[in-house]
């Protein structure tokens, strides 16, 4: 199928999947796979092109001081609606790292990821509850992958956050001790990666009504694209 812009939607989907994976790999500090390949014959080059572009965008977020003019994730201006609350968890902030895009004519799951940082100060909040509501038209698949930002050290089973789905998959609840700058691995925070899919009857549009709360306090809004 061809989009209104004249782009084969299966190839556009392959490009989008590659871009999402490239951003997540760069933000997680994983090396770029060269050349990455995914998808059916004829789509693999589009996936690779998307991956390369996404990886570069992730590197820009990681390396704001290298002349690209991009502010580091987690050190941007306070977002509208961001609030604080008494308690150590108030020192943590959450930002969207990967925005999902789903082609409704050829729907496949898309990546959605958030970053947890602390503005450069040591924070050990103890176990907190992070609730992530997906944007309109999307629900979560039942898996979540945690990693330390920029670090090759994997999250141990003892420290791995738990998760569950609520409201038919619209909400993912993640519980864990999201400590930051307390050891060598957590110096730059946490990257929590998940996957979303479309709901039946979803309509095209850019929705920005997803929401992240921590212990009941709003941290940031989430966006997603349906086309």
VORO-916932 format. One record per atom (N, C-alpha, C): residue number from 0; residue in one letter; atom name; x, y, z. Coordinates in steps of 0.001 Angstrom, whole numbers. Each point is the difference from the previous one (the first is absolute). Example, Ala and Ser with C-alpha at 12.3 -4.5 7.8 and 13.67 -1.06 7.14 Angstrom:
VORO-916932
NODE  seq  type  atom       c1       c2       c3
NODE    0     a     N    13190    -5690     7800
NODE    0     a    CA     -890     1190        0
NODE    0     a     C      900     1200        0
NODE    1     s     N     -350     1050     -720
NODE    1     s    CA      820     1190       60
NODE    1     s     C     -770     1090      730
***
This chain:
VORO-916932
NODE  seq  type  atom       c1       c2       c3
NODE    0     x     N      852    -1200        0
NODE    0     x    CA     -852     1200        0
NODE    0     x     C      883     1243        0
NODE    1     x     N     -476     1052     -673
NODE    1     x    CA      761     1232     -100
NODE    1     x     C     -691     1102      776
NODE    2     x     N      768      780      778
NODE    2     x    CA     -566     1079      798
NODE    2     x     C     -299     1188     -881
NODE    3     x     N     -643     1025      611
NODE    3     x    CA     -339     1214     -738
NODE    3     x     C     1246      721     -477
NODE    4     x     N     1133     -282      645
NODE    4     x    CA     1249      640     -411
NODE    4     x     C      731     -805    -1056
NODE    5     x     N     -598    -1109     -412
NODE    5     x    CA      617     -806    -1036
NODE    5     x     C     1019     -995      525
NODE    6     x     N       14     -245     1318
NODE    6     x    CA      950     -924      601
NODE    6     x     C     -708    -1311      295
NODE    7     x     N      585    -1104     -427
NODE    7     x    CA     -555    -1307      301
NODE    7     x     C      -75     -140     1518
NODE    8     x     N    -1202     -249      547
NODE    8     x    CA     -167        3     1444
NODE    8     x     C      757    -1139      679
NODE    9     x     N      209    -1130     -682
NODE    9     x    CA      772    -1069      612
NODE    9     x     C     1460      418      147
NODE   10     x     N      495      755     -950
NODE   10     x    CA     1375      495       98
NODE   10     x     C       94     1107     1044
NODE   11     x     N    -1058      838       78
NODE   11     x    CA      -26     1046     1023
NODE   11     x     C      -20     -635     1388
NODE   12     x     N     -750    -1078      147
NODE   12     x    CA      -45     -697     1281
NODE   12     x     C     1364     -562      359
NODE   13     x     N      685     -588     -976
NODE   13     x    CA     1339     -530      254
NODE   13     x     C      947     1117      420
NODE   14     x     N     -111     1150     -656
NODE   14     x    CA      834     1155      361
NODE   14     x     C     -303      440     1437
NODE   15     x     N    -1301       81      344
NODE   15     x    CA     -382      437     1342
NODE   15     x     C      506     -963     1065
NODE   16     x     N     -110    -1309     -274
NODE   16     x    CA      485     -978      970
NODE   16     x     C     1509      105      173
NODE   17     x     N      696      224    -1100
NODE   17     x    CA     1446      171       91
NODE   17     x     C      373     1244      786
NODE   18     x     N     -738     1094     -252
NODE   18     x    CA      286     1250      720
NODE   18     x     C     -215     -168     1502
NODE   19     x     N    -1109     -624      392
NODE   19     x    CA     -274     -225     1423
NODE   19     x     C     1116     -813      649
NODE   20     x     N      416    -1072     -671
NODE   20     x    CA     1036     -860      565
NODE   20     x     C     1327      737       84
NODE   21     x     N      318      815    -1007
NODE   21     x    CA     1246      758       17
NODE   21     x     C       63      973     1157
NODE   22     x     N    -1095      720      252
NODE   22     x    CA      -31      942     1125
NODE   22     x     C      192     -740     1316
NODE   23     x     N     -734    -1118      182
NODE   23     x    CA       96     -737     1257
NODE   23     x     C     1407     -563      211
NODE   24     x     N      637     -509    -1072
NODE   24     x    CA     1352     -533      138
NODE   24     x     C      982     1093      396
NODE   25     x     N     -117     1168     -634
NODE   25     x    CA      921     1093      315
NODE   25     x     C     -191      485     1428
NODE   26     x     N    -1249      177      430
NODE   26     x    CA     -268      489     1353
NODE   26     x     C      439    -1001     1063
NODE   27     x     N      -77    -1277     -329
NODE   27     x    CA      400    -1037      950
NODE   27     x     C     1504     -245       -7
NODE   28     x     N      736      682     -894
NODE   28     x    CA     1444     -165      -52
NODE   28     x     C      447    -1248     -729
NODE   29     x     N     -918     -622     -735
NODE   29     x    CA      375    -1187     -764
NODE   29     x     C      677      410    -1304
NODE   30     x     N      971     -791     -477
NODE   30     x    CA      653      346    -1263
NODE   30     x     C     -958     -141    -1173
NODE   31     x     N      209      812    -1015
NODE   31     x    CA     -824      -91    -1203
NODE   31     x     C      281    -1308     -726
NODE   32     x     N    -1066     -695     -405
NODE   32     x    CA      181    -1204     -790
NODE   32     x     C      166      409    -1459
NODE   33     x     N      984     -567     -668
NODE   33     x    CA      305      444    -1360
NODE   33     x     C      218    -1186     -912
NODE   34     x     N     -843     -120    -1058
NODE   34     x    CA    -1217      779     -232
NODE   34     x     C    -1188     -723      636
NODE   35     x     N     -893      695      694
NODE   35     x    CA    -1166     -676      570
NODE   35     x     C     -955     -427    -1100
NODE   36     x     N     -628    -1125      190
NODE   36     x    CA     -924     -500    -1006
NODE   36     x     C    -1244     -572      674
NODE   37     x     N    -1154      393     -491
NODE   37     x    CA    -1257     -530      518
NODE   37     x     C    -1055      211    -1070
NODE   38     x     N     -973     -882      -59
NODE   38     x    CA    -1086      179     -959
NODE   38     x     C      137     -894    -1213
NODE   39     x     N    -1036       27     -820
NODE   39     x    CA      -10     -824    -1204
NODE   39     x     C      937      573    -1053
NODE   40     x     N      288     -795    -1008
NODE   40     x    CA      841      454    -1106
NODE   40     x     C     -583     1279     -587
NODE   41     x     N      829      976     -267
NODE   41     x    CA     -462     1276     -514
NODE   41     x     C     -235     1025     1084
NODE   42     x     N     -102     -460     1279
NODE   42     x    CA     -204      915     1119
NODE   42     x     C     1254      163      843
NODE   43     x     N      960     -895     -179
NODE   43     x    CA     1149      -30      890
NODE   43     x     C      846     1263     -101
NODE   44     x     N      152      534    -1190
NODE   44     x    CA      787     1224     -146
NODE   44     x     C     -696     1171      675
NODE   45     x     N    -1341        0      -24
NODE   45     x    CA     -739     1076      668
NODE   45     x     C      178     -106     1512
NODE   46     x     N      -27    -1220      531
NODE   46     x    CA      238     -201     1424
NODE   46     x     C     1397      516      367
NODE   47     x     N      992     -348     -814
NODE   47     x    CA     1378      420      270
NODE   47     x     C      132     1517      -38
NODE   48     x     N     -638      644     -976
NODE   48     x    CA       58     1459      -88
NODE   48     x     C     -659      638     1221
NODE   49     x     N    -1147     -543      406
NODE   49     x    CA     -679      521     1181
NODE   49     x     C      829     -201     1254
NODE   50     x     N      643    -1162      101
NODE   50     x    CA      832     -286     1167
NODE   50     x     C     1157      997       85
NODE   51     x     N      665      222    -1119
NODE   51     x    CA     1135      925       -4
NODE   51     x     C     -426     1404      418
NODE   52     x     N    -1152      447     -522
NODE   52     x    CA     -492     1329      364
NODE   52     x     C     -354       50     1484
NODE   53     x     N     -725    -1023      487
NODE   53     x    CA     -388      -28     1399
NODE   53     x     C     1193      -61      934
NODE   54     x     N     1021     -765     -389
NODE   54     x    CA     1191     -112      847
NODE   54     x     C      701     1347      123
NODE   55     x     N       55      739    -1102
NODE   55     x    CA      607     1333       42
NODE   55     x     C     -792      943      888
NODE   56     x     N    -1340      -89      -57
NODE   56     x    CA     -811      858      854
NODE   56     x     C      221     -352     1470
NODE   57     x     N      125    -1293      293
NODE   57     x    CA      290     -407     1372
NODE   57     x     C     1343      505      477
NODE   58     x     N     1007      -19     -896
NODE   58     x    CA     1324      504      367
NODE   58     x     C      -39     1497      272
NODE   59     x     N     -848      727     -730
NODE   59     x    CA     -112     1436      247
NODE   59     x     C     -532      271     1407
NODE   60     x     N     -928     -834      449
NODE   60     x    CA     -526      152     1346
NODE   60     x     C     1057     -359     1041
NODE   61     x     N      861     -947     -351
NODE   61     x    CA     1031     -436      944
NODE   61     x     C     1154      976       62
NODE   62     x     N      294      681    -1105
NODE   62     x    CA     1218      800      -83
NODE   62     x     C     -311     1448     -345
NODE   63     x     N     -682      693      894
NODE   63     x    CA     -426     1370     -301
NODE   63     x     C     1135      990      -48
NODE   64     x     N     1166     -343      534
NODE   64     x    CA     1096      963       49
NODE   64     x     C      937     -116    -1192
NODE   65     x     N     -329     -830     -960
NODE   65     x    CA      899     -210    -1127
NODE   65     x     C     -393      812    -1214
NODE   66     x     N     -641     1141      234
NODE   66     x    CA     -239      931    -1094
NODE   66     x     C    -1277     -194     -752
NODE   67     x     N     -909     -846      507
NODE   67     x    CA    -1235     -201     -748
NODE   67     x     C    -1135      865      502
NODE   68     x     N      190      691     1110
NODE   68     x    CA    -1004      945      468
NODE   68     x     C    -1209     -634      645
NODE   69     x     N       26    -1299      272
NODE   69     x    CA    -1136     -670      593
NODE   69     x     C      228     -153     1495
NODE   70     x     N     -998      356      798
NODE   70     x    CA      124     -150     1434
NODE   70     x     C     -102    -1455      389
NODE   71     x     N      697     -420     1085
NODE   71     x    CA      -93    -1395      420
NODE   71     x     C    -1382     -322      531
NODE   72     x     N     -458    -1217     -280
NODE   72     x    CA    -1263     -453      547
NODE   72     x     C      117      -21     1512
NODE   73     x     N    -1038      471      684
NODE   73     x    CA       22       44     1446
NODE   73     x     C      527     1310      540
NODE   74     x     N      532      890     -883
NODE   74     x    CA      488     1287      438
NODE   74     x     C     -631     1112     -819
NODE   75     x     N    -1152     -276     -575
NODE   75     x    CA     -718      993     -767
NODE   75     x     C     -791      889      934
NODE   76     x     N     -634     1023     -559
NODE   76     x    CA     -825      870      816
NODE   76     x     C    -1161     -790      600
NODE   77     x     N     -443      452     1151
NODE   77     x    CA    -1096     -670      693
NODE   77     x     C    -1223      -64     -903
NODE   78     x     N     -552    -1186     -287
NODE   78     x    CA    -1148      -90     -893
NODE   78     x     C    -1257      546      655
NODE   79     x     N     -917      459     -831
NODE   79     x    CA    -1269      490      506
NODE   79     x     C     -713    -1114      747
NODE   80     x     N     -503      315     1180
NODE   80     x    CA     -726     -992      774
NODE   80     x     C      869     -832      906
NODE   81     x     N     1347      173      -75
NODE   81     x    CA      863     -770      887
NODE   81     x     C     -129      552     1418
NODE   82     x     N     -194     -867      958
NODE   82     x    CA     -195      435     1371
NODE   82     x     C      975     -705      920
NODE   83     x     N       91      472     1211
NODE   83     x    CA      858     -644      987
NODE   83     x     C     -843     -357     1216
NODE   84     x     N      551     -849      827
NODE   84     x    CA     -697     -424     1204
NODE   84     x     C     1041     -272     1067
NODE   85     x     N     -335      148     1259
NODE   85     x    CA      963     -345     1040
NODE   85     x     C      446    -1448     -135
NODE   86     x     N     1264     -256      308
NODE   86     x    CA      521    -1362      -97
NODE   86     x     C     1123      -81    -1005
NODE   87     x     N      841    -1017      172
NODE   87     x    CA     1176     -153     -862
NODE   87     x     C     -385     -181    -1451
NODE   88     x     N    -1125     -704     -271
NODE   88     x    CA     -395     -255    -1378
NODE   88     x     C     -282     1294     -763
NODE   89     x     N     -235     1112      708
NODE   89     x    CA     -243     1272     -676
NODE   89     x     C     1233      480     -744
NODE   90     x     N     1188     -505      366
NODE   90     x    CA     1228      394     -669
NODE   90     x     C      188     -717    -1335
NODE   91     x     N     -802    -1013     -247
NODE   91     x    CA       88     -706    -1269
NODE   91     x     C     -888      680    -1030
NODE   92     x     N      439      -24    -1264
NODE   92     x    CA     -829      496    -1076
NODE   92     x     C     -111    -1075    -1072
NODE   93     x     N    -1059       86     -773
NODE   93     x    CA     -256     -986    -1050
NODE   93     x     C     -217      741    -1311
NODE   94     x     N      607     -489    -1078
NODE   94     x    CA     -162      583    -1335
NODE   94     x     C     -242    -1116    -1004
NODE   95     x     N     -778      298    -1028
NODE   95     x    CA     -200     -978    -1073
NODE   95     x     C     1248      -62     -855
NODE   96     x     N      491    -1214     -236
NODE   96     x    CA     1208     -188     -797
NODE   96     x     C     -310     -483    -1413
NODE   97     x     N    -1034     -815     -160
NODE   97     x    CA     -389     -525    -1315
NODE   97     x     C    -1496      184     -172
NODE   98     x     N     -394      630    -1114
NODE   98     x    CA    -1412      235     -314
NODE   98     x     C     -469    -1046    -1001
NODE   99     x     N    -1028     -773      320
NODE   99     x    CA     -452    -1049     -913
NODE   99     x     C     -776      548    -1195
NODE  100     x     N      197     -632    -1155
NODE  100     x    CA     -764      306    -1209
NODE  100     x     C     -530    -1310     -569
NODE  101     x     N    -1307      -50     -281
NODE  101     x    CA     -629    -1226     -493
NODE  101     x     C     -778      298    -1266
NODE  102     x     N      258     -799    -1033
NODE  102     x    CA     -720       96    -1257
NODE  102     x     C    -1276     -838      108
NODE  103     x     N    -1151      647       -6
NODE  103     x    CA    -1261     -720      197
NODE  103     x     C     -358     -895    -1177
NODE  104     x     N      595      238    -1171
NODE  104     x    CA     -257     -869    -1149
NODE  104     x     C      820    -1285       68
NODE  105     x     N     1076       34      739
NODE  105     x    CA      868    -1170      154
NODE  105     x     C      564       17     1417
NODE  106     x     N     -867     -156     1014
NODE  106     x    CA      421      250     1383
NODE  106     x     C      950    -1046      552
NODE  107     x     N     1049      491      629
NODE  107     x    CA      952     -834      732
NODE  107     x     C      328      714     1303
NODE  108     x     N      397     -728     1040
NODE  108     x    CA      374      659     1252
NODE  108     x     C     1122     1006     -213
NODE  109     x     N       13     1042      821
NODE  109     x    CA     1016     1051      -92
NODE  109     x     C      576      256     1382
NODE  110     x     N     1240      471       33
NODE  110     x    CA      677      235     1260
NODE  110     x     C     -459     1275      690
NODE  111     x     N      -88      -57     1311
NODE  111     x    CA     -246     1171      849
NODE  111     x     C      956     -113     1173
NODE  112     x     N      783     1042      251
NODE  112     x    CA      980      -61     1083
NODE  112     x     C       10     1303      783
NODE  113     x     N      289     -107     1296
NODE  113     x    CA      127     1175      858
NODE  113     x     C     1341      -48      717
NODE  114     x     N      500     1195      336
NODE  114     x    CA     1238      147      749
NODE  114     x     C     -304      490     1402
NODE  115     x     N      713     -539      966
NODE  115     x    CA      -83      486     1376
NODE  115     x     C     1365      545      378
NODE  116     x     N       73     1282      316
NODE  116     x    CA     1262      653      356
NODE  116     x     C     -200      813     1272
NODE  117     x     N     1086      664      438
NODE  117     x    CA      -83      702     1284
NODE  117     x     C      601     1397      -31
NODE  118     x     N      351      510    -1187
NODE  118     x    CA      610     1325      -47
NODE  118     x     C     1381       39      598
NODE  119     x     N      682    -1137       54
NODE  119     x    CA     1386      -17      445
NODE  119     x     C      216     -196     1482
NODE  120     x     N    -1062     -265      772
NODE  120     x    CA      163     -197     1441
NODE  120     x     C     -271    -1458      351
NODE  121     x     N      668     -536     1017
NODE  121     x    CA     -265    -1381      416
NODE  121     x     C    -1406     -133      575
NODE  122     x     N     -738    -1002     -451
NODE  122     x    CA    -1349     -241      488
NODE  122     x     C     -201    -1502      183
NODE  123     x     N     -442     -387     1182
NODE  123     x    CA     -419    -1382      233
NODE  123     x     C    -1390       54      632
NODE  124     x     N    -1040      -94     -800
NODE  124     x    CA    -1349      232      504
NODE  124     x     C     -624    -1173      733
NODE  125     x     N      614    -1192      -77
NODE  125     x    CA     -714    -1181      461
NODE  125     x     C    -1018     -389    -1064
NODE  126     x     N     -819     -989      270
NODE  126     x    CA     -937     -471    -1013
NODE  126     x     C    -1099     1024     -232
NODE  127     x     N     -182      366    -1255
NODE  127     x    CA    -1034      952     -387
NODE  127     x     C     -854     -629    -1094
NODE  128     x     N    -1179      562     -199
NODE  128     x    CA     -914     -487    -1027
NODE  128     x     C      -57      986    -1142
NODE  129     x     N      393     -459    -1171
NODE  129     x    CA      -39      800    -1218
NODE  129     x     C    -1175     -487     -842
NODE  130     x     N     -932      879     -292
NODE  130     x    CA    -1152     -346     -825
NODE  130     x     C      126      713    -1339
NODE  131     x     N      -39     -776    -1085
NODE  131     x    CA      139      550    -1342
NODE  131     x     C    -1279     -287     -772
NODE  132     x     N     -733     1059     -326
NODE  132     x    CA    -1215     -135     -800
NODE  132     x     C      341      279    -1454
NODE  133     x     N     -281     -944     -882
NODE  133     x    CA      324      147    -1414
NODE  133     x     C     -871     1087     -641
NODE  134     x     N      484      628    -1068
NODE  134     x    CA     -831      973     -731
NODE  134     x     C    -1254     -657     -561
NODE  135     x     N    -1005      800     -289
NODE  135     x    CA    -1260     -490     -560
NODE  135     x     C      254     -858    -1243
NODE  136     x     N     -725    -1126      -69
NODE  136     x    CA      110     -891    -1154
NODE  136     x     C     1070    -1065      144
NODE  137     x     N      698      -30     1161
NODE  137     x    CA     1086     -961      191
NODE  137     x     C     -140     -714     1336
NODE  138     x     N      455    -1249       39
NODE  138     x    CA       81     -768     1234
NODE  138     x     C     1361     -693       37
NODE  139     x     N      436     -348     1196
NODE  139     x    CA     1302     -631      188
NODE  139     x     C      -53    -1496     -257
NODE  140     x     N     1099     -531     -549
NODE  140     x    CA      240    -1434       49
NODE  140     x     C      546     -321     1389
NODE  141     x     N      -76    -1249      384
NODE  141     x    CA      329     -372     1373
NODE  141     x     C     1482     -340      163
NODE  142     x     N      859      970     -290
NODE  142     x    CA     1411     -164      335
NODE  142     x     C      619     1370      181
NODE  143     x     N     1084       50      779
NODE  143     x    CA      707     1236      265
NODE  143     x     C     1475     -327      211
NODE  144     x     N      881      796     -592
NODE  144     x    CA     1436     -239      118
NODE  144     x     C      673     1187      680
NODE  145     x     N      602     -204     1181
NODE  145     x    CA      730     1082      656
NODE  145     x     C     1494      -66     -323
NODE  146     x     N      630     1155      -97
NODE  146     x    CA     1452       43     -162
NODE  146     x     C      518     1287      610
NODE  147     x     N     1283        0      349
NODE  147     x    CA      640     1214      485
NODE  147     x     C      456      819    -1207
NODE  148     x     N     -314     1277      -13
NODE  148     x    CA      327      854    -1129
NODE  148     x     C     1511      113     -177
NODE  149     x     N      460     -224    -1233
NODE  149     x    CA     1411      109     -406
NODE  149     x     C      900    -1075      601
NODE  150     x     N     -532     -933      755
NODE  150     x    CA      838     -959      714
NODE  150     x     C     -146    -1399     -590
NODE  151     x     N     1121     -722     -145
NODE  151     x    CA      -87    -1389     -468
NODE  151     x     C     -411     -962     1102
NODE  152     x     N      -55      466     1242
NODE  152     x    CA     -357     -866     1114
NODE  152     x     C    -1488     -320      -34
NODE  153     x     N     -379    -1269      -55
NODE  153     x    CA    -1427     -338       -9
NODE  153     x     C     -620      187     1377
NODE  154     x     N    -1298      225       19
NODE  154     x    CA     -733       74     1261
NODE  154     x     C     -114    -1416      560
NODE  155     x     N      422     -187     1233
NODE  155     x    CA      -29    -1331      601
NODE  155     x     C    -1434     -430      278
NODE  156     x     N     -192    -1305      130
NODE  156     x    CA    -1333     -510      311
NODE  156     x     C     -498      551     1328
NODE  157     x     N      908      205      948
NODE  157     x    CA     -398      509     1311
NODE  157     x     C     -524     1426      -77
NODE  158     x     N      491      776     -982
NODE  158     x    CA     -406     1395     -115
NODE  158     x     C     -966      239    -1153
NODE  159     x     N     -333    -1044     -725
NODE  159     x    CA     -880      160    -1150
NODE  159     x     C    -1397      436      452
NODE  160     x     N     -520     1112     -545
NODE  160     x    CA    -1354      426      365
NODE  160     x     C    -1038    -1026     -460
NODE  161     x     N    -1110      -59      703
NODE  161     x    CA    -1118     -842     -407
NODE  161     x     C    -1017      857     -743
NODE  162     x     N     -854     -644     -784
NODE  162     x    CA    -1017      761     -725
NODE  162     x     C    -1288     -811     -105
NODE  163     x     N    -1087      716     -205
NODE  163     x    CA    -1299     -624     -262
NODE  163     x     C     -800      959     -878
NODE  164     x     N    -1013     -557     -664
NODE  164     x    CA     -867      816     -844
NODE  164     x     C    -1346      198      675
NODE  165     x     N     -582     1165     -192
NODE  165     x    CA    -1324      315      516
NODE  165     x     C     -819      666    -1100
NODE  166     x     N    -1303      102      228
NODE  166     x    CA     -920      665     -925
NODE  166     x     C      114     -561    -1416
NODE  167     x     N       16    -1323      -79
NODE  167     x    CA       38     -652    -1297
NODE  167     x     C     1290      213     -770
NODE  168     x     N     1069      327      708
NODE  168     x    CA     1287      238     -653
NODE  168     x     C      299     1465     -252
NODE  169     x     N     -955      879      255
NODE  169     x    CA      242     1432     -212
NODE  169     x     C     1049      536      969
NODE  170     x     N       94     -601     1200
NODE  170     x    CA      921      477     1025
NODE  170     x     C      992    -1099      361
NODE  171     x     N     1287      350       25
NODE  171     x    CA     1024     -891      521
NODE  171     x     C      474      567     1333
NODE  172     x     N      -21     -834     1023
NODE  172     x    CA      451      391     1333
NODE  172     x     C     1343     -682      263
NODE  173     x     N     1031      791      240
NODE  173     x    CA     1348     -519      233
NODE  173     x     C      413      379     1416
NODE  174     x     N      453     -976      749
NODE  174     x    CA      411      230     1382
NODE  174     x     C     1465     -363      160
NODE  175     x     N      782      917      559
NODE  175     x    CA     1414     -270      192
NODE  175     x     C      692     1117      755
NODE  176     x     N     1239     -235      369
NODE  176     x    CA      843     1005      653
NODE  176     x     C      871      636    -1082
NODE  177     x     N     -462     1112     -544
NODE  177     x    CA      702      641    -1120
NODE  177     x     C     1076      951      536
NODE  178     x     N     1012     -579      581
NODE  178     x    CA     1104      780      563
NODE  178     x     C      873      562    -1121
NODE  179     x     N      503     1202      190
NODE  179     x    CA      820      673    -1010
NODE  179     x     C     1229      607      675
NODE  180     x     N     1151     -190     -638
NODE  180     x    CA     1288      532      480
NODE  180     x     C      378     -564     1366
NODE  181     x     N     -311    -1267      204
NODE  181     x    CA      388     -656     1250
NODE  181     x     C     1090    -1042     -213
NODE  182     x     N      277     -347    -1260
NODE  182     x    CA     1080     -936     -312
NODE  182     x     C      480      269    -1418
NODE  183     x     N      948     -774     -460
NODE  183     x    CA      586      248    -1319
NODE  183     x     C    -1008     -202    -1125
NODE  184     x     N     -915     -952      152
NODE  184     x    CA     -921     -330    -1082
NODE  184     x     C    -1100     1035     -173
NODE  185     x     N     -491      578     1104
NODE  185     x    CA    -1204      843      -79
NODE  185     x     C      289     1499      -96
NODE  186     x     N     1196      362     -400
NODE  186     x    CA      401     1402       -3
NODE  186     x     C     -903      903     -834
NODE  187     x     N     -562     -538    -1071
NODE  187     x    CA     -797      824     -925
NODE  187     x     C    -1487     -349       21
NODE  188     x     N     -406     -903      862
NODE  188     x    CA    -1409     -298      119
NODE  188     x     C     -404    -1325     -626
NODE  189     x     N    -1316     -139     -178
NODE  189     x    CA     -599    -1240     -494
NODE  189     x     C     -732      253    -1312
NODE  190     x     N       47     -992     -885
NODE  190     x    CA     -807      -22    -1213
NODE  190     x     C     -962    -1179      108
NODE  191     x     N    -1290      282      -35
NODE  191     x    CA    -1023    -1043       61
NODE  191     x     C     -660     -110    -1367
NODE  192     x     N      178    -1127     -652
NODE  192     x    CA     -498     -199    -1363
NODE  192     x     C    -1181     -959        2
NODE  193     x     N    -1041      367     -722
NODE  193     x    CA    -1194     -835     -117
NODE  193     x     C     -470       24    -1446
NODE  194     x     N    -1105     -678     -255
NODE  194     x    CA     -547      -70    -1347
NODE  194     x     C    -1502      258       70
NODE  195     x     N     -517      757     -966
NODE  195     x    CA    -1435      258      -64
NODE  195     x     C     -533     -450    -1363
NODE  196     x     N    -1308     -252      -36
NODE  196     x    CA     -679     -347    -1251
NODE  196     x     C    -1300      792      -59
NODE  197     x     N     -602       20    -1167
NODE  197     x    CA    -1220      789     -163
NODE  197     x     C    -1207     -753      557
NODE  198     x     N    -1046      730      326
NODE  198     x    CA    -1256     -613      427
NODE  198     x     C     -964        2    -1178
NODE  199     x     N     -931     -912       -1
NODE  199     x    CA     -991      -55    -1069
NODE  199     x     C     -777     1315      -60
NODE  200     x     N     -150      514    -1205
NODE  200     x    CA     -728     1238     -176
NODE  200     x     C      820     1249      197
NODE  201     x     N     1300     -150      230
NODE  201     x    CA      861     1176      172
NODE  201     x     C       10      842    -1268
NODE  202     x     N       41     1299      174
NODE  202     x    CA      -10      924    -1127
NODE  202     x     C     1355      685     -152
NODE  203     x     N      376      339    -1225
NODE  203     x    CA     1276      677     -211
NODE  203     x     C       72     1320      763
NODE  204     x     N     1196      332      443
NODE  204     x    CA      194     1271      682
NODE  204     x     C     1229      -34      888
NODE  205     x     N      444     1176      416
NODE  205     x    CA     1095      134      954
NODE  205     x     C     -616      310     1361
NODE  206     x     N       46     -978      886
NODE  206     x    CA     -606      148     1313
NODE  206     x     C     1077      232     1061
NODE  207     x     N     -239      975      852
NODE  207     x    CA      969      355     1038
NODE  207     x     C     -623      -92     1385
NODE  208     x     N     -965     -912      153
NODE  208     x    CA     -719      -94     1256
NODE  208     x     C      441    -1177      860
NODE  209     x     N     1117     -640     -355
NODE  209     x    CA      567     -990      901
NODE  209     x     C      552      699     1237
NODE  210     x     N      192     -730     1083
NODE  210     x    CA      400      641     1257
NODE  210     x     C      854     -943      829
NODE  211     x     N     1020      585      644
NODE  211     x    CA      837     -746      937
NODE  211     x     C     -132      629     1377
NODE  212     x     N     -324     -825      993
NODE  212     x    CA      -24      475     1384
NODE  212     x     C      914     -886      846
NODE  213     x     N      562      583     1047
NODE  213     x    CA      822     -747      949
NODE  213     x     C     -568      237     1389
NODE  214     x     N     -419    -1069      642
NODE  214     x    CA     -657       95     1306
NODE  214     x     C    -1138     1014      -31
NODE  215     x     N     -738        7    -1105
NODE  215     x    CA    -1177      849     -128
NODE  215     x     C      264     1411     -457
NODE  216     x     N     1260      352     -246
NODE  216     x    CA      352     1362     -404
NODE  216     x     C      353       21    -1486
NODE  217     x     N     -586      930     -740
NODE  217     x    CA      258       95    -1430
NODE  217     x     C     1457      353     -269
NODE  218     x     N      601     -758     -904
NODE  218     x    CA     1392      248     -388
NODE  218     x     C      131      523    -1409
NODE  219     x     N     -745     -573     -959
NODE  219     x    CA       68      510    -1370
NODE  219     x     C    -1162     -554     -818
NODE  220     x     N     -244      634    -1145
NODE  220     x    CA     -964     -497     -970
NODE  220     x     C      719     -881    -1012
NODE  221     x     N     -776     -866     -679
NODE  221     x    CA      562     -889    -1021
NODE  221     x     C     -751      183    -1314
NODE  222     x     N      732      -40    -1093
NODE  222     x    CA     -609      112    -1319
NODE  222     x     C      139    -1293     -795
NODE  223     x     N     -858     -127    -1012
NODE  223     x    CA       60    -1136     -904
NODE  223     x     C     -656      365    -1316
NODE  224     x     N      438     -639    -1088
NODE  224     x    CA     -498      310    -1341
NODE  224     x     C     -716    -1215     -599
NODE  225     x     N    -1184      238     -539
NODE  225     x    CA     -747     -994     -767
NODE  225     x     C     -214      574    -1392
NODE  226     x     N      365     -768    -1019
NODE  226     x    CA     -142      542    -1353
NODE  226     x     C     -495    -1055     -960
***
